[in-house]
């Protein structure tokens, strides 16, 4: 079973600050790091570290091949990443003392996927495989339609949230993965409780994973409703927490683990991640997660 992750690859420029920069303000940062990032790349790394067979589908500038070496060293299959004469996507990340972040994205090569590239990739896929997407690449609907034609299941993490696009493609989605803010945006409510009740009411046939930050995570589909609490840790950076959760959760589900077990393992991975500074480099290994659970469950 293979996961084809049509996902972004970014170079992250991470600045640690006392507070987020305000309009008109110039501020010196306390530190600077240039790191591998992008929601797609982070999720591929998390999948690989969790033990899944993941093939990343994306694009970077042809001079940034060190990115390929890093992804490959972390266990990601890089054979489907195109090298283009288009700048690699990047993110400018502000990280404050409360471990909150504010992010500016530049799409670059992440929006240079072609229909021919998509067709060539999905011709390899079987009904046992999954396609994973975020909302940081182009051709979202085309990829989903093609996957459905091939009988391939689709998991969608619509971040950054575009509610209209997400509603448009939901007929092609088997598993929707959202945080509480994205869920509220999707159904037009202003509190988490309304989102928890409103989302399954609006889309009763859709399987949904809803992460709830420090509270935990909830999965629902029809009459199934599972909640798992988050682990309490001292966070220093939440940048890749959601991506880590997604990678470990999907890997467990592909392994046919029971849902509560998959959610618990993913919560543990996310908890470890937020105690480290950075994005892809903060994602734990499967062994890290096993040892964490041995000490916290």
N, C-alpha and C positions, 0 to 999 in steps of 0.2 A: 504494500500500500504506500503510495507516494503522495505528498502534498506539493502541488505546484503553486508557489507563492508569487503572484503577480504583484510585486511590491516595490516601494521606493528604496533607493539607496542614497543616503546623504552623507556629506561631511558636516559634522556638528562643530560649531564654534561656541564653546561653553564658557560663559563669564560668571564668576561668583561675585555677588554684589551685596551690599548691606540692605538695599531695597530696590524694587524695580525702578528703572529710569522713568522720570515724570516728564511731561511735555516741557520743552525748553531747558531741561536739565542736562548737564554734562557731568558724568561720574567716572571716576577711575575704578576699575575692577580689582578685586582682591587676588584673582588668579585667572588664567586662561588655559584652555585645553582644546586641541583639535582632534576630534574623535570620529570613529565610524558610527553612523546613526541612520535615521530614517525608520519609520514604523515598519516598513516592509523588511528591511535588513534586520532590525531588532527581532522581529517575530521569526524570521528564518533562523537566526542564531539560537533563539530560545528553543525552537523546535528541534534543531540539531543537537543542542546540549541535552535536551530531554530524551533523545534517542530516536527521534522520528527521521524518516527518509524524506528530506526536503530539497526540492529543486527550486532555486530562486530564478524568477523571470523578471528581467529589468534591463536598465541601460545606464552606462556611465560614460564620461569622456575618455577617449582612448589613452590619454596620458595618466590616468588615475588607476593604473593596473595594480598598484599596491593594495587597493581596496579588495580586489579579487583574491590576492594572496591572503589577506586577513580573513575574509569570509571562508575561504577554503580551509585555513588553519583551524577555524572554529567548527568545521564539520559540515558546512553548507556546500551543496553541489552548485558550482558556478557555470556550468556548461551552457546555460541558456541566457546568460547576461550578454547583451550587445555592447560593443565598443563603438561609440559614435563621435562625430565632430560637434558635439553639443555639450555645454558645461554640465558637470555633475551637479545634481541637486545639493542644496546645503541648507542648514538651519542655524540661526543665531539664537542662542538660548541664554536667557538671564536666569540665574538661580539665586534666590534670596536666602536669608538666614533661617527662615522657617521651612526650608526645603521645598518651597513652591517654585514653579518655573513659568516663564513667559517666553513663547517661541515665535520667531518669524521664519517662514519657510520660503525657499526659492525652488521652484519645480524643476527647472532645467531638464536633464535627460529623462527624468521620471515621467515626463509627459511626451516622450518620443516613441512610445510603443507603436508598432504598426499592426494592421490587421493580418498581414502576411506572417509576421512573427507569432502572433497569437494562434493563427491557424496551424502553423508548423508545430508549435508546442503541444496544443491540445489533440493533435492527431496521434500523439504518443499515449495519451491518457486512457484509462479504462474506468469502468463503472465502480471499481473498488477504490479509486483515487479521489482526492479532494482538490478543489481550487480554493485558495485563500486570497482575499483582496482587502485592501484598505482604500481610503479615499485620497491617496497621494499620487495616483497614477492616472493616465488617461484610458479611454476605451473600456470603462467599467461595465457598461451595459453590454457592449459587444462581447467581452470576455465571458460574461455570465450566460448570454444567449448561446454562445458556442459551447460552453461547458454543458448546458442543459441538453443541447442537441447530441452531445457525446455521452449523455447519461452520467456525467461527473457531478458529484455533490459540491455545493458552493457554501463557503463560510465567508461572511462579510463583516468587517469592522469599519463602519463608515466614519472614520476620523481622518481629517477634520469633518465635522458633521455638515452635510448638505441635506436638509430634511426633504426637499423636493426630489432630488436625485434618489435618495434612499427609498422613498415611497414608490418611485417609478420602477425600481429594480427589485423590490421585495418579492414579486412573483417568481423570480429566479433564484431566491436565496433559501437554503436549507437551514442554516444556522446564522442568526444575527447576533453580533457581539457588540454591546454598547455599554458605556458607563452611565451613571445616573443623569448627568447633564445632557448627554446625547439622547437618552430615552425621553427626557422631558421635552427637548426640542422636537423630537420626531412626532410626538402626539400633541404638542402645544399645551402643556401644563406647566405649572410653576413650582411644583414640589415633588419630592421623591415618592411619597406615598401614592399620589395620583398617577405617577408614571408606572409604579409597580402594579397597580390595579388596571390602569388604562391600556397599557401595551398589550397584554394578553387578551383583553376584551376587544381591542381593535383588530388584532391579528391572531385569532385563536388557533390557526393551523401552523403558525410559525414557531420554531424552536428559538428561544432567546436566552443568551447569557448576559446578565446585567451586573456589572461590577459596581459596588457601592462604597468605594474608597475604604476608609478605616473600618466601616461596618462589616464588610465582607462581600459576598457575591450570591446572586440568586439565579437559578435556572428554571425556566418554565416552558412547558409545551402541553397544550390541552389540559388534562387533569393532573399533570405532573408538576410539582412545585417543590424545589429543593433549595434550602438556604444553608450556607456555610459561613461561619464567622471568620473575620480576618485575624491574623496573628498580630499581637501587640509588640512593636519594635520601635527603636528610636530612629526615625528617618533622617537621612541627610540629603537625598536626591530622589525624587519620584519620577524622573524622566522616562525610564524604560519599564516602569512597574507594570503598566497595563499590557505592554507587548510581551513581557516575560510571562504574565499570567496566561495570555492567549496561547503562547507557544507550548507551555507545559500542560495546559488543560487539553488542547487539541491532541497533543501527543498521547496523553493518557486515554482519551476517548478512542483514538485510533487503535490503541492497545486493548480495547474492549474493557477497560476498567469501569467499575460501577461509578455513577455520576458523583456521588458524595466523595468517593475516593479521588476522582479526577479533580474536583473543585478544591479539596483540601490540599492536594499536592501542588496545585497551581497557586493557591494562596500562600503556601510556604515559600515557593520560588519567588513570588512577588515580594514577600516580606524580607527575604535575603537581599534582593535587588535594591530595595530602598535604603539599605544601610551602607551602600557603596556609592561612590561618586562617578557619574558618567552614564553612558547609554549601553551599547553592546558589551562593553568590557565588564559591566556590573552583573551580567546575567549568570546565575549559578549553574553548576553542573548537576546532573541527576544525582550524583553521590552527595553533593552539598545538601540537596533537598532531603534526601533520605536521612542524613545525619541530623539535620534540623528537626525533622519530624520525630526522630527518636528522642529528642530532648524537649519537645514541646507538645506532644500529644499524650 
